[in-house]
Amino acid sequence: MEEGETPEEATIREAYEELGVKIEIKDLIGIVEFNGTQYFYLAEMNDGKFGTGIGEEFTNQKRNRGTYEPVWLSLKDCLSKDIRPREVIDELLKKHILKKA
């Protein structure tokens, strides 16, 4: 988060910078303490093109931190991947199942 930003504002900014999409936050999924406080939101993409981010992780070739390639996964596909923190995936699945009921 940048100085003066709320977690929601930072999430909206980061989604645009890193993924190239504009989002609307729908719900807080969870708050996890790992290398600081991390916030996870359910959001709806409402503009932009997924995978066209222009953030530092894509433009600074001297970062020496590996490569970044955003991928879109279905909730079903998330079950077979080692996505962390796992409790966020579990909460998304729970909300999805409740929504269908």
MILOVEX-581278 format. One record per residue: x, y, z of N, C-alpha, C in turn; residue in three letters. Coordinates in steps of 0.02 Angstrom, whole numbers, plus 50000, padded with zeros to 5 digits. Layout:
// MILOVEX-581278
<mido><n_px>X</n_px><n_py>Y</n_py><n_pz>Z</n_pz><ca_px>X</ca_px><ca_py>Y</ca_py><ca_pz>Z</ca_pz><c_px>X</c_px><c_py>Y</c_py><c_pz>Z</c_pz><r>Ala</r></mido>
...
This chain:
// MILOVEX-581278
<mido><n_px>50042</n_px><n_py>49941</n_py><n_pz>50000</n_pz><ca_px>50000</ca_px><ca_py>50000</ca_py><ca_pz>50000</ca_pz><c_px>50044</c_px><c_py>50062</c_py><c_pz>50000</c_pz><r>Met</r></mido>
<mido><n_px>50022</n_px><n_py>50110</n_py><n_pz>49963</n_pz><ca_px>50056</ca_px><ca_py>50174</ca_py><ca_pz>49963</ca_pz><c_px>50030</c_px><c_py>50216</c_py><c_pz>50021</c_pz><r>Glu</r></mido>
<mido><n_px>50070</n_px><n_py>50264</n_py><n_pz>50042</n_pz><ca_px>50050</ca_px><ca_py>50306</ca_py><ca_pz>50099</ca_pz><c_px>49982</c_px><c_py>50338</c_py><c_pz>50086</c_pz><r>Glu</r></mido>
<mido><n_px>49938</n_px><n_py>50332</n_py><n_pz>50135</n_pz><ca_px>49872</ca_px><ca_py>50362</ca_py><ca_pz>50131</ca_pz><c_px>49820</c_px><c_py>50320</c_py><c_pz>50097</c_pz><r>Gly</r></mido>
<mido><n_px>49839</n_px><n_py>50263</n_py><n_pz>50069</n_pz><ca_px>49792</ca_px><ca_py>50219</ca_py><ca_pz>50035</ca_pz><c_px>49758</c_px><c_py>50172</c_py><c_pz>50084</c_pz><r>Glu</r></mido>
<mido><n_px>49695</n_px><n_py>50158</n_py><n_pz>50072</n_pz><ca_px>49660</ca_px><ca_py>50105</ca_py><ca_pz>50108</ca_pz><c_px>49678</c_px><c_py>50039</c_py><c_pz>50074</c_pz><r>Thr</r></mido>
<mido><n_px>49666</n_px><n_py>49983</n_py><n_pz>50108</n_pz><ca_px>49679</ca_px><ca_py>49918</ca_py><ca_pz>50074</ca_pz><c_px>49637</c_px><c_py>49910</c_py><c_pz>50010</c_pz><r>Pro</r></mido>
<mido><n_px>49576</n_px><n_py>49936</n_py><n_pz>50011</n_pz><ca_px>49533</ca_px><ca_py>49930</ca_py><ca_pz>49952</ca_pz><c_px>49562</c_px><c_py>49972</c_py><c_pz>49894</c_pz><r>Glu</r></mido>
<mido><n_px>49584</n_px><n_py>50033</n_py><n_pz>49908</n_pz><ca_px>49613</ca_px><ca_py>50075</ca_py><ca_pz>49856</ca_pz><c_px>49676</c_px><c_py>50044</c_py><c_pz>49828</c_pz><r>Glu</r></mido>
<mido><n_px>49717</n_px><n_py>50015</n_py><n_pz>49871</n_pz><ca_px>49779</ca_px><ca_py>49982</ca_py><ca_pz>49848</ca_pz><c_px>49763</c_px><c_py>49923</c_py><c_pz>49804</c_pz><r>Ala</r></mido>
<mido><n_px>49712</n_px><n_py>49885</n_py><n_pz>49821</n_pz><ca_px>49692</ca_px><ca_py>49826</ca_py><ca_pz>49782</ca_pz><c_px>49669</c_px><c_py>49847</c_py><c_pz>49712</c_pz><r>Thr</r></mido>
<mido><n_px>49629</n_px><n_py>49899</n_py><n_pz>49708</n_pz><ca_px>49605</ca_px><ca_py>49924</ca_py><ca_pz>49644</ca_pz><c_px>49664</c_px><c_py>49948</c_py><c_pz>49601</c_pz><r>Ile</r></mido>
<mido><n_px>49710</n_px><n_py>49985</n_py><n_pz>49631</n_pz><ca_px>49768</ca_px><ca_py>50010</ca_py><ca_pz>49595</ca_pz><c_px>49813</c_px><c_py>49952</c_py><c_pz>49572</c_pz><r>Arg</r></mido>
<mido><n_px>49826</n_px><n_py>49905</n_py><n_pz>49617</n_pz><ca_px>49871</ca_px><ca_py>49849</ca_py><ca_pz>49600</ca_pz><c_px>49840</c_px><c_py>49805</c_py><c_pz>49546</c_pz><r>Glu</r></mido>
<mido><n_px>49775</n_px><n_py>49794</n_py><n_pz>49547</n_pz><ca_px>49743</ca_px><ca_py>49754</ca_py><ca_pz>49495</ca_pz><c_px>49754</c_px><c_py>49786</c_py><c_pz>49427</c_pz><r>Ala</r></mido>
<mido><n_px>49750</n_px><n_py>49852</n_py><n_pz>49424</n_pz><ca_px>49761</ca_px><ca_py>49886</ca_py><ca_pz>49361</ca_pz><c_px>49835</c_px><c_py>49883</c_py><c_pz>49341</c_pz><r>Tyr</r></mido>
<mido><n_px>49880</n_px><n_py>49898</n_py><n_pz>49388</n_pz><ca_px>49951</ca_px><ca_py>49899</ca_py><ca_pz>49373</ca_pz><c_px>49977</c_px><c_py>49830</c_py><c_pz>49354</c_pz><r>Glu</r></mido>
<mido><n_px>49957</n_px><n_py>49779</n_py><n_pz>49392</n_pz><ca_px>49985</ca_px><ca_py>49713</ca_py><ca_pz>49383</ca_pz><c_px>49948</c_px><c_py>49670</c_py><c_pz>49332</c_pz><r>Glu</r></mido>
<mido><n_px>49882</n_px><n_py>49681</n_py><n_pz>49325</n_pz><ca_px>49843</ca_px><ca_py>49638</ca_py><ca_pz>49281</ca_pz><c_px>49814</c_px><c_py>49675</c_py><c_pz>49221</c_pz><r>Leu</r></mido>
<mido><n_px>49812</n_px><n_py>49742</n_py><n_pz>49223</n_pz><ca_px>49784</ca_px><ca_py>49780</ca_py><ca_pz>49168</ca_pz><c_px>49709</c_px><c_py>49784</c_py><c_pz>49169</c_pz><r>Gly</r></mido>
<mido><n_px>49678</n_px><n_py>49772</n_py><n_pz>49226</n_pz><ca_px>49605</ca_px><ca_py>49773</ca_py><ca_pz>49230</ca_pz><c_px>49581</c_px><c_py>49820</c_py><c_pz>49285</c_pz><r>Val</r></mido>
<mido><n_px>49522</n_px><n_py>49848</n_py><n_pz>49274</n_pz><ca_px>49489</ca_px><ca_py>49889</ca_py><ca_pz>49324</ca_pz><c_px>49438</c_px><c_py>49845</c_py><c_pz>49358</c_pz><r>Lys</r></mido>
<mido><n_px>49435</n_px><n_py>49850</n_py><n_pz>49424</n_pz><ca_px>49392</ca_px><ca_py>49805</ca_py><ca_pz>49463</ca_pz><c_px>49347</c_px><c_py>49845</c_py><c_pz>49509</c_pz><r>Ile</r></mido>
<mido><n_px>49294</n_px><n_py>49811</n_py><n_pz>49530</n_pz><ca_px>49250</ca_px><ca_py>49836</ca_py><ca_pz>49583</ca_pz><c_px>49252</c_px><c_py>49784</c_py><c_pz>49639</c_pz><r>Glu</r></mido>
<mido><n_px>49271</n_px><n_py>49804</n_py><n_pz>49698</n_pz><ca_px>49275</ca_px><ca_py>49757</ca_py><ca_pz>49754</ca_pz><c_px>49204</c_px><c_py>49741</c_py><c_pz>49778</c_pz><r>Ile</r></mido>
<mido><n_px>49192</n_px><n_py>49676</n_py><n_pz>49787</n_pz><ca_px>49126</ca_px><ca_py>49652</ca_py><ca_pz>49808</ca_pz><c_px>49125</c_px><c_py>49632</c_py><c_pz>49881</c_pz><r>Lys</r></mido>
<mido><n_px>49180</n_px><n_py>49601</n_py><n_pz>49905</n_pz><ca_px>49178</ca_px><ca_py>49573</ca_py><ca_pz>49973</ca_pz><c_px>49250</c_px><c_py>49560</c_py><c_pz>49997</c_pz><r>Asp</r></mido>
<mido><n_px>49260</n_px><n_py>49567</n_py><n_pz>50061</n_pz><ca_px>49323</ca_px><ca_py>49549</ca_py><ca_pz>50092</ca_pz><c_px>49322</c_px><c_py>49474</c_py><c_pz>50104</c_pz><r>Leu</r></mido>
<mido><n_px>49371</n_px><n_py>49438</n_py><n_pz>50077</n_pz><ca_px>49375</ca_px><ca_py>49365</ca_py><ca_pz>50085</ca_pz><c_px>49413</c_px><c_py>49347</c_py><c_pz>50149</c_pz><r>Ile</r></mido>
<mido><n_px>49467</n_px><n_py>49383</n_py><n_pz>50162</n_pz><ca_px>49507</ca_px><ca_py>49368</ca_py><ca_pz>50221</ca_pz><c_px>49565</c_px><c_py>49415</c_py><c_pz>50230</c_pz><r>Gly</r></mido>
<mido><n_px>49590</n_px><n_py>49416</n_py><n_pz>50291</n_pz><ca_px>49650</ca_px><ca_py>49453</ca_py><ca_pz>50309</ca_pz><c_px>49699</c_px><c_py>49403</c_py><c_pz>50337</c_pz><r>Ile</r></mido>
<mido><n_px>49759</n_px><n_py>49401</n_py><n_pz>50308</n_pz><ca_px>49809</ca_px><ca_py>49351</ca_py><ca_pz>50327</ca_pz><c_px>49873</c_px><c_py>49387</c_py><c_pz>50346</c_pz><r>Val</r></mido>
<mido><n_px>49902</n_px><n_py>49367</n_py><n_pz>50402</n_pz><ca_px>49967</ca_px><ca_py>49393</ca_py><ca_pz>50423</ca_pz><c_px>50022</c_px><c_py>49349</c_py><c_pz>50394</c_pz><r>Glu</r></mido>
<mido><n_px>50058</n_px><n_py>49376</n_py><n_pz>50346</n_pz><ca_px>50116</ca_px><ca_py>49342</ca_py><ca_pz>50316</ca_pz><c_px>50159</c_px><c_py>49396</c_py><c_pz>50284</c_pz><r>Phe</r></mido>
<mido><n_px>50218</n_px><n_py>49406</n_py><n_pz>50311</n_pz><ca_px>50260</ca_px><ca_py>49461</ca_py><ca_pz>50288</ca_pz><c_px>50221</c_px><c_py>49527</c_py><c_pz>50289</c_pz><r>Asn</r></mido>
<mido><n_px>50185</n_px><n_py>49539</n_py><n_pz>50342</n_pz><ca_px>50141</ca_px><ca_py>49597</ca_py><ca_pz>50348</ca_pz><c_px>50069</c_px><c_py>49575</c_py><c_pz>50339</c_pz><r>Gly</r></mido>
<mido><n_px>50025</n_px><n_py>49623</n_py><n_pz>50340</n_pz><ca_px>49954</ca_px><ca_py>49608</ca_py><ca_pz>50334</ca_pz><c_px>49935</c_px><c_py>49607</c_py><c_pz>50260</c_pz><r>Thr</r></mido>
<mido><n_px>49902</n_px><n_py>49552</n_py><n_pz>50239</n_pz><ca_px>49880</ca_px><ca_py>49545</ca_py><ca_pz>50170</ca_pz><c_px>49804</c_px><c_py>49541</c_py><c_pz>50170</c_pz><r>Gln</r></mido>
<mido><n_px>49774</n_px><n_py>49577</n_py><n_pz>50123</n_pz><ca_px>49701</ca_px><ca_py>49579</ca_py><ca_pz>50117</ca_pz><c_px>49681</c_px><c_py>49544</c_py><c_pz>50052</c_pz><r>Tyr</r></mido>
<mido><n_px>49629</n_px><n_py>49503</n_py><n_pz>50055</n_pz><ca_px>49605</ca_px><ca_py>49467</ca_py><ca_pz>49996</ca_pz><c_px>49531</c_px><c_py>49484</c_py><c_pz>49986</c_pz><r>Phe</r></mido>
<mido><n_px>49516</n_px><n_py>49503</n_py><n_pz>49924</n_pz><ca_px>49448</ca_px><ca_py>49525</ca_py><ca_pz>49908</ca_pz><c_px>49419</c_px><c_py>49485</c_py><c_pz>49851</c_pz><r>Tyr</r></mido>
<mido><n_px>49353</n_px><n_py>49479</n_py><n_pz>49852</n_pz><ca_px>49315</ca_px><ca_py>49456</ca_py><ca_pz>49794</ca_pz><c_px>49300</c_px><c_py>49519</c_py><c_pz>49754</c_pz><r>Leu</r></mido>
<mido><n_px>49316</n_px><n_py>49518</n_py><n_pz>49690</n_pz><ca_px>49306</ca_px><ca_py>49577</ca_py><ca_pz>49649</ca_pz><c_px>49278</c_px><c_py>49558</c_py><c_pz>49581</c_pz><r>Ala</r></mido>
<mido><n_px>49249</n_px><n_py>49607</n_py><n_pz>49548</n_pz><ca_px>49223</ca_px><ca_py>49598</ca_py><ca_pz>49481</ca_pz><c_px>49263</c_px><c_py>49640</c_py><c_pz>49433</c_pz><r>Glu</r></mido>
<mido><n_px>49286</n_px><n_py>49610</n_py><n_pz>49379</n_pz><ca_px>49323</ca_px><ca_py>49646</ca_py><ca_pz>49328</ca_pz><c_px>49272</c_px><c_py>49682</c_py><c_pz>49284</c_pz><r>Met</r></mido>
<mido><n_px>49281</n_px><n_py>49748</n_py><n_pz>49275</n_pz><ca_px>49232</ca_px><ca_py>49785</ca_py><ca_pz>49236</ca_pz><c_px>49262</c_px><c_py>49825</c_py><c_pz>49178</c_pz><r>Asn</r></mido>
<mido><n_px>49328</n_px><n_py>49821</n_py><n_pz>49168</n_pz><ca_px>49359</ca_px><ca_py>49855</ca_py><ca_pz>49112</ca_pz><c_px>49431</c_px><c_py>49832</c_py><c_pz>49106</c_pz><r>Asp</r></mido>
<mido><n_px>49460</n_px><n_py>49841</n_py><n_pz>49048</n_pz><ca_px>49530</ca_px><ca_py>49823</ca_py><ca_pz>49036</ca_pz><c_px>49537</c_px><c_py>49755</c_py><c_pz>49005</c_pz><r>Gly</r></mido>
<mido><n_px>49600</n_px><n_py>49736</n_py><n_pz>48994</n_pz><ca_px>49615</ca_px><ca_py>49671</ca_py><ca_pz>48964</ca_pz><c_px>49663</c_px><c_py>49634</c_py><c_pz>49010</c_pz><r>Lys</r></mido>
<mido><n_px>49640</n_px><n_py>49577</n_py><n_pz>49035</n_pz><ca_px>49679</ca_px><ca_py>49536</ca_py><ca_pz>49081</ca_pz><c_px>49746</c_px><c_py>49518</c_py><c_pz>49050</c_pz><r>Phe</r></mido>
<mido><n_px>49800</n_px><n_py>49530</n_py><n_pz>49089</n_pz><ca_px>49867</ca_px><ca_py>49512</ca_py><ca_pz>49067</ca_pz><c_px>49905</c_px><c_py>49569</c_py><c_pz>49034</c_pz><r>Gly</r></mido>
<mido><n_px>49879</n_px><n_py>49629</n_py><n_pz>49038</n_pz><ca_px>49912</ca_px><ca_py>49686</ca_py><ca_pz>49006</ca_pz><c_px>49942</c_px><c_py>49734</c_py><c_pz>49058</c_pz><r>Thr</r></mido>
<mido><n_px>49959</n_px><n_py>49709</n_py><n_pz>49116</n_pz><ca_px>49986</ca_px><ca_py>49751</ca_py><ca_pz>49169</ca_pz><c_px>50050</c_px><c_py>49786</c_py><c_pz>49149</c_pz><r>Gly</r></mido>
<mido><n_px>50060</n_px><n_py>49845</n_py><n_pz>49179</n_pz><ca_px>50120</ca_px><ca_py>49884</ca_py><ca_pz>49163</ca_pz><c_px>50159</c_px><c_py>49900</c_py><c_pz>49227</c_pz><r>Ile</r></mido>
<mido><n_px>50147</n_px><n_py>49862</n_py><n_pz>49280</n_pz><ca_px>50182</ca_px><ca_py>49873</ca_py><ca_pz>49343</ca_pz><c_px>50256</c_px><c_py>49857</c_py><c_pz>49339</c_pz><r>Gly</r></mido>
<mido><n_px>50292</n_px><n_py>49875</n_py><n_pz>49391</n_pz><ca_px>50364</ca_px><ca_py>49866</ca_py><ca_pz>49393</ca_pz><c_px>50385</c_px><c_py>49794</c_py><c_pz>49380</c_pz><r>Glu</r></mido>
<mido><n_px>50345</n_px><n_py>49746</n_py><n_pz>49402</n_pz><ca_px>50363</ca_px><ca_py>49676</ca_py><ca_pz>49393</ca_pz><c_px>50366</c_px><c_py>49657</c_py><c_pz>49319</c_pz><r>Glu</r></mido>
<mido><n_px>50335</n_px><n_py>49697</n_py><n_pz>49275</n_pz><ca_px>50336</ca_px><ca_py>49683</ca_py><ca_pz>49203</ca_pz><c_px>50384</c_px><c_py>49729</c_py><c_pz>49166</c_pz><r>Phe</r></mido>
<mido><n_px>50399</n_px><n_py>49787</n_py><n_pz>49193</n_pz><ca_px>50438</ca_px><ca_py>49836</ca_py><ca_pz>49156</ca_pz><c_px>50510</c_px><c_py>49843</c_py><c_pz>49179</c_pz><r>Thr</r></mido>
<mido><n_px>50526</n_px><n_py>49824</n_py><n_pz>49240</n_pz><ca_px>50594</ca_px><ca_py>49832</ca_py><ca_pz>49266</ca_pz><c_px>50632</c_px><c_py>49766</c_py><c_pz>49256</c_pz><r>Asn</r></mido>
<mido><n_px>50671</n_px><n_py>49763</n_py><n_pz>49204</n_pz><ca_px>50708</ca_px><ca_py>49702</ca_py><ca_pz>49187</ca_pz><c_px>50765</c_px><c_py>49687</c_py><c_pz>49236</c_pz><r>Gln</r></mido>
<mido><n_px>50783</n_px><n_py>49735</n_py><n_pz>49278</n_pz><ca_px>50839</ca_px><ca_py>49727</ca_py><ca_pz>49325</ca_pz><c_px>50816</c_px><c_py>49702</c_py><c_pz>49393</c_pz><r>Lys</r></mido>
<mido><n_px>50753</n_px><n_py>49687</n_py><n_pz>49401</n_pz><ca_px>50727</ca_px><ca_py>49665</ca_py><ca_pz>49466</ca_pz><c_px>50758</c_px><c_py>49599</c_py><c_pz>49489</c_pz><r>Arg</r></mido>
<mido><n_px>50774</n_px><n_py>49555</n_py><n_pz>49442</n_pz><ca_px>50805</ca_px><ca_py>49490</ca_py><ca_pz>49457</ca_pz><c_px>50763</c_px><c_py>49450</c_py><c_pz>49507</c_pz><r>Asn</r></mido>
<mido><n_px>50698</n_px><n_py>49447</n_py><n_pz>49496</n_pz><ca_px>50653</ca_px><ca_py>49411</ca_py><ca_pz>49541</ca_pz><c_px>50609</c_px><c_py>49362</c_py><c_pz>49503</c_pz><r>Arg</r></mido>
<mido><n_px>50634</n_px><n_py>49337</n_py><n_pz>49447</n_pz><ca_px>50594</ca_px><ca_py>49290</ca_py><ca_pz>49409</ca_pz><c_px>50547</c_px><c_py>49326</c_py><c_pz>49361</c_pz><r>Gly</r></mido>
<mido><n_px>50503</n_px><n_py>49288</n_py><n_pz>49330</n_pz><ca_px>50456</ca_px><ca_py>49317</ca_py><ca_pz>49282</ca_pz><c_px>50385</c_px><c_py>49314</c_py><c_pz>49311</c_pz><r>Thr</r></mido>
<mido><n_px>50343</n_px><n_py>49355</n_py><n_pz>49284</n_pz><ca_px>50273</ca_px><ca_py>49357</ca_py><ca_pz>49305</ca_pz><c_px>50230</c_px><c_py>49344</c_py><c_pz>49244</c_pz><r>Tyr</r></mido>
<mido><n_px>50184</n_px><n_py>49297</n_py><n_pz>49251</n_pz><ca_px>50136</ca_px><ca_py>49284</ca_py><ca_pz>49198</ca_pz><c_px>50068</c_px><c_py>49271</c_py><c_pz>49231</c_pz><r>Glu</r></mido>
<mido><n_px>50024</n_px><n_py>49320</n_py><n_pz>49227</n_pz><ca_px>49958</ca_px><ca_py>49311</ca_py><ca_pz>49258</ca_pz><c_px>49919</c_px><c_py>49255</c_py><c_pz>49223</c_pz><r>Pro</r></mido>
<mido><n_px>49886</n_px><n_py>49214</n_py><n_pz>49261</n_pz><ca_px>49844</ca_px><ca_py>49161</ca_py><ca_pz>49233</ca_pz><c_px>49776</c_px><c_py>49163</c_py><c_pz>49265</c_pz><r>Val</r></mido>
<mido><n_px>49726</n_px><n_py>49144</n_py><n_pz>49228</n_pz><ca_px>49657</ca_px><ca_py>49142</ca_py><ca_pz>49252</ca_pz><c_px>49640</c_px><c_py>49070</c_py><c_pz>49267</c_pz><r>Trp</r></mido>
<mido><n_px>49619</n_px><n_py>49056</n_py><n_pz>49328</n_pz><ca_px>49601</ca_px><ca_py>48988</ca_py><ca_pz>49348</ca_pz><c_px>49528</c_px><c_py>48986</c_py><c_pz>49370</c_pz><r>Leu</r></mido>
<mido><n_px>49495</n_px><n_py>48932</n_py><n_pz>49353</n_pz><ca_px>49428</ca_px><ca_py>48922</ca_py><ca_pz>49380</ca_pz><c_px>49436</c_px><c_py>48900</c_py><c_pz>49453</c_pz><r>Ser</r></mido>
<mido><n_px>49382</n_px><n_py>48906</n_py><n_pz>49492</n_pz><ca_px>49385</ca_px><ca_py>48883</ca_py><ca_pz>49562</ca_pz><c_px>49402</c_px><c_py>48809</c_py><c_pz>49564</c_pz><r>Leu</r></mido>
<mido><n_px>49374</n_px><n_py>48770</n_py><n_pz>49517</n_pz><ca_px>49389</ca_px><ca_py>48698</ca_py><ca_pz>49515</ca_pz><c_px>49464</c_px><c_py>48686</c_py><c_pz>49505</c_pz><r>Lys</r></mido>
<mido><n_px>49495</n_px><n_py>48724</n_py><n_pz>49460</n_pz><ca_px>49567</ca_px><ca_py>48717</ca_py><ca_pz>49448</ca_pz><c_px>49608</c_px><c_py>48735</c_py><c_pz>49509</c_pz><r>Asp</r></mido>
<mido><n_px>49583</n_px><n_py>48780</n_py><n_pz>49549</n_pz><ca_px>49620</ca_px><ca_py>48801</ca_py><ca_pz>49609</ca_pz><c_px>49629</c_px><c_py>48744</c_py><c_pz>49659</c_pz><r>Cys</r></mido>
<mido><n_px>49584</n_px><n_py>48696</n_py><n_pz>49657</n_pz><ca_px>49588</ca_px><ca_py>48640</ca_py><ca_pz>49704</ca_pz><c_px>49650</c_px><c_py>48597</c_py><c_pz>49692</c_pz><r>Leu</r></mido>
<mido><n_px>49673</n_px><n_py>48594</n_py><n_pz>49630</n_pz><ca_px>49730</ca_px><ca_py>48550</ca_py><ca_pz>49615</ca_pz><c_px>49797</c_px><c_py>48588</c_py><c_pz>49613</c_pz><r>Ser</r></mido>
<mido><n_px>49796</n_px><n_py>48652</n_py><n_pz>49631</n_pz><ca_px>49857</ca_px><ca_py>48693</ca_py><ca_pz>49630</ca_pz><c_px>49878</c_px><c_py>48709</c_py><c_pz>49702</c_pz><r>Lys</r></mido>
<mido><n_px>49941</n_px><n_py>48722</n_py><n_pz>49711</n_pz><ca_px>49968</ca_px><ca_py>48740</ca_py><ca_pz>49777</ca_pz><c_px>49963</c_px><c_py>48816</c_py><c_pz>49785</c_pz><r>Asp</r></mido>
<mido><n_px>49903</n_px><n_py>48840</n_py><n_pz>49795</n_pz><ca_px>49890</ca_px><ca_py>48912</ca_py><ca_pz>49802</ca_pz><c_px>49890</c_px><c_py>48928</c_py><c_pz>49876</c_pz><r>Ile</r></mido>
<mido><n_px>49927</n_px><n_py>48981</n_py><n_pz>49893</n_pz><ca_px>49933</ca_px><ca_py>49001</ca_py><ca_pz>49963</ca_pz><c_px>49912</c_px><c_py>49073</c_py><c_pz>49971</c_pz><r>Arg</r></mido>
<mido><n_px>49880</n_px><n_py>49090</n_py><n_pz>50024</n_pz><ca_px>49859</ca_px><ca_py>49047</ca_py><ca_pz>50080</ca_pz><c_px>49796</c_px><c_py>49007</c_py><c_pz>50062</c_pz><r>Pro</r></mido>
<mido><n_px>49797</n_px><n_py>48945</n_py><n_pz>50080</n_pz><ca_px>49743</ca_px><ca_py>48899</ca_py><ca_pz>50064</ca_pz><c_px>49675</c_px><c_py>48921</c_py><c_pz>50091</c_pz><r>Arg</r></mido>
<mido><n_px>49676</n_px><n_py>48954</n_py><n_pz>50149</n_pz><ca_px>49612</ca_px><ca_py>48975</ca_py><ca_pz>50179</ca_pz><c_px>49574</c_px><c_py>49025</c_py><c_pz>50135</c_pz><r>Glu</r></mido>
<mido><n_px>49610</n_px><n_py>49061</n_py><n_pz>50092</n_pz><ca_px>49576</ca_px><ca_py>49107</ca_py><ca_pz>50047</ca_pz><c_px>49538</c_px><c_py>49068</c_py><c_pz>49994</c_pz><r>Val</r></mido>
<mido><n_px>49568</n_px><n_py>49016</n_py><n_pz>49965</n_pz><ca_px>49534</ca_px><ca_py>48974</ca_py><ca_pz>49916</ca_pz><c_px>49474</c_px><c_py>48940</c_py><c_pz>49949</c_pz><r>Ile</r></mido>
<mido><n_px>49483</n_px><n_py>48914</n_py><n_pz>50010</n_pz><ca_px>49428</ca_px><ca_py>48882</ca_py><ca_pz>50045</ca_pz><c_px>49369</c_px><c_py>48930</c_py><c_pz>50056</c_pz><r>Asp</r></mido>
<mido><n_px>49384</n_px><n_py>48992</n_py><n_pz>50073</n_pz><ca_px>49331</ca_px><ca_py>49042</ca_py><ca_pz>50084</ca_pz><c_px>49296</c_px><c_py>49059</c_py><c_pz>50018</c_pz><r>Glu</r></mido>
<mido><n_px>49334</n_px><n_py>49065</n_py><n_pz>49964</n_pz><ca_px>49304</ca_px><ca_py>49077</ca_py><ca_pz>49898</ca_pz><c_px>49257</c_px><c_py>49021</c_py><c_pz>49878</c_pz><r>Leu</r></mido>
<mido><n_px>49279</n_px><n_py>48959</n_py><n_pz>49889</n_pz><ca_px>49238</ca_px><ca_py>48901</ca_py><ca_pz>49873</ca_pz><c_px>49174</c_px><c_py>48901</c_py><c_pz>49915</c_pz><r>Leu</r></mido>
<mido><n_px>49181</n_px><n_py>48917</n_py><n_pz>49979</n_pz><ca_px>49122</ca_px><ca_py>48919</ca_py><ca_pz>50023</ca_pz><c_px>49072</c_px><c_py>48971</c_py><c_pz>49999</c_pz><r>Lys</r></mido>
<mido><n_px>49096</n_px><n_py>49031</n_py><n_pz>49982</n_pz><ca_px>49052</ca_px><ca_py>49084</ca_py><ca_pz>49959</ca_pz><c_px>49020</c_px><c_py>49065</c_py><c_pz>49892</c_pz><r>Lys</r></mido>
<mido><n_px>49057</n_px><n_py>49031</n_py><n_pz>49849</n_pz><ca_px>49030</ca_px><ca_py>49010</ca_py><ca_pz>49784</ca_pz><c_px>48975</c_px><c_py>48957</c_py><c_pz>49794</c_pz><r>His</r></mido>
<mido><n_px>48986</n_px><n_py>48910</n_py><n_pz>49838</n_pz><ca_px>48937</ca_px><ca_py>48858</ca_py><ca_pz>49851</ca_pz><c_px>48874</c_px><c_py>48888</c_py><c_pz>49882</c_pz><r>Ile</r></mido>
<mido><n_px>48882</n_px><n_py>48933</n_py><n_pz>49930</n_pz><ca_px>48825</ca_px><ca_py>48966</ca_py><ca_pz>49962</ca_pz><c_px>48785</c_px><c_py>49007</c_py><c_pz>49913</c_pz><r>Leu</r></mido>
<mido><n_px>48820</n_px><n_py>49039</n_py><n_pz>49866</n_pz><ca_px>48788</ca_px><ca_py>49081</ca_py><ca_pz>49816</ca_pz><c_px>48742</c_px><c_py>49039</c_py><c_pz>49770</c_pz><r>Lys</r></mido>
<mido><n_px>48765</n_px><n_py>48978</n_py><n_pz>49756</n_pz><ca_px>48726</ca_px><ca_py>48934</ca_py><ca_pz>49712</ca_pz><c_px>48666</c_px><c_py>48903</c_py><c_pz>49748</c_pz><r>Lys</r></mido>
<mido><n_px>48668</n_px><n_py>48899</n_py><n_pz>49815</n_pz><ca_px>48615</ca_px><ca_py>48866</ca_py><ca_pz>49853</ca_pz><c_px>48552</c_px><c_py>48909</c_py><c_pz>49856</c_pz><r>Ala</r></mido>
